């Protein structure tokens, strides 16, 4: 009887720890989803060359570093194999710069927290010329 109770208690501890981690990942994902427009603006400023140095660049870097420490993973890199689970194909692009069925251009970055894809990356997919 005592061993059964001990086993049930150990199972309960494991189950609650697992549920706590799932809840943390879910809440972090929801927070990230509200910050997606901010990340899009930061990316646009970087691509335009407006975010090279200065206080705003430091703040943007700290924000991204903090979220990376909490499990944020950016999705979508040129040259990656197209994966419909993490990429949203917006267009096909004839190019010789990358192999067919690889990402040839990232139009909007995607994000993942743990195994949860918060937003797929919008990409152009290379096709043979």
Buried (B, 14 or more C-beta within 10 A) or exposed (E): EEEEEEEEEEEEEEEEEEEEEEEBBEEBBEEBEEBBEEBEEBBEBEEEEEBEEEEEBEEBEEBBEEBEEEBBBBBBEBEBEBEEEBBBBBEEBEBEEBEBBBBBBBEBBBBBBBEBBBBBBBBBBBEEE
